[in-house]
Amino acid sequence: MTNSSSRNNSKPLSIGLVGLGKIAIDQHIPAINANPHLELVAGCSPHARPEGVRAYKSMTEMLQAHPEIEAVAICTPPQVRHAIAKEAIDAGKHVFLEKPPAATLGEAEAIRRLAEARGISLLASWHSRFAPAVEATRDWIAQRSLRSVQIVWKENVRQWHPGQTWIFAPGGMGVFDPGINSLSILTRILSDTVFVQKADLHIPVNCDAPIQVGMDMMTDTGVSVRADYDFLQENEQTWSIFVESTKAEKLALHMGGTRLEIDGKLVLQEKETEYPGLYAHFAELVRNGKSDADFSPLRIVADAFLVGKRIVAPEYIE
C-alpha cells in the first residue's frame, strides 16, 4: 500500500485524474503540470479525451495500466465519488476530492474513516479557501466582534455549467454546487459554528435540486448570517461576502475572494491562484502523512435541505 512513510519524497507525486470534464481541463490539469513536485501520469473518463493526457475508460483500467500512480484526484460529479474514493483507498492511493466531497455527508464521513483506517492522505478540497484575500479576511475578523455576515452568490448556470444535467439531479445540489464555495469561505473566516435556521429552496418543477436559495443562519455566538444564491443571474456575476463589525466597520470580499475592500477602500486585489495552492497543499499532506477533511460546508448544505421549505419554481430549460 502506498503511504507517505514508504514513498520517496524526493520524486514527484504521481497522480491519476478521475474525471476529465471542464473543471479537470480548466483547473486540475494546468495546476498539476505547473507543479514540479507533481506528475500527471494519466486520466480516465468514459468519453472525454483531453489533448496531452493518456486516458482510460475507468479508474480500474487506469490503475492496472499504471501501478506507479500514488494518488488520484476525483473530479467526477459528486453522486459517484464515494464508490470511486473507496476503490482508490482500497488500492492504497491517496485521494484528492473535488468539491463537494460527496453526494451526502454520510458518504463523505465514510470516505474519511476509511482513509484514516488505511493510513491514506485525504484532501476534501475547498478551492475558494485558497483565494488570495481569504486569510486577510480571517485575520481582520479575528480582531473584531461581528454584527452580521451577508453572502450574495449569483451566477448564470447556462454559462458556467453547460450541459451538466447532473447538477439538478438528486445529489447534484443545484445552486449549492457553486454556493458551497461561499460556505467554505464562511467556515474558514469564522471561528464559530454556523447553524442553519431557515432556507427557502426554489426547485424547478422538472428538477430535483434548487436553482435559487435564500438562507438564514446564525453562529453559536449570535452573529446573523444571510445567504442568497441564484443560478439565473445574467450580465454581471456576483460572488461576494459582506461583513459588519459591532463598531460598524465594514468588509467586503468580492469576486470569490480575490478582491478585498475595508470601509469602502480597496486593500487587496490579486489574480486567482486557487488550484495551484490546493495542489501544493495536497502534496504537503502526502509528504507529511496527514489529511485535511473538513466537511463543515457540506454539513451546512445538508442542514439546509433538512430544514428548508421546498418552493416550486418554473421549469428550467437550458
Secondary structure, 3 states (H helix, E strand, C coil): CCCCCCCCCCCCEEEEEECCCHHHHHHHHHHHHCCCCEEEEEEECCCCCCCCCCEECCHHHHHHHCCCCCEEEECCCHHHHHHHHHHHHHCCCEEEECCCCCCCHHHHHHHHHHHHHHCCCEEECCHHHHCCCHHHHHHHHHCCCEEEEEEEEECEHHHHCCCCHHHHCCCCCCCHHHHHHHHHHHHHHCCCCEEEEEEEEEEECCCCCCCEEEEEEEECCCCEEEEEEECECCCCCEEEEEEEECCCCEEEEECCCCEEEECCEEEEECCCCHHHHHHHHHHHHHHHCCCECCCHHHHHHHHHHHHCEEEEECCCCC
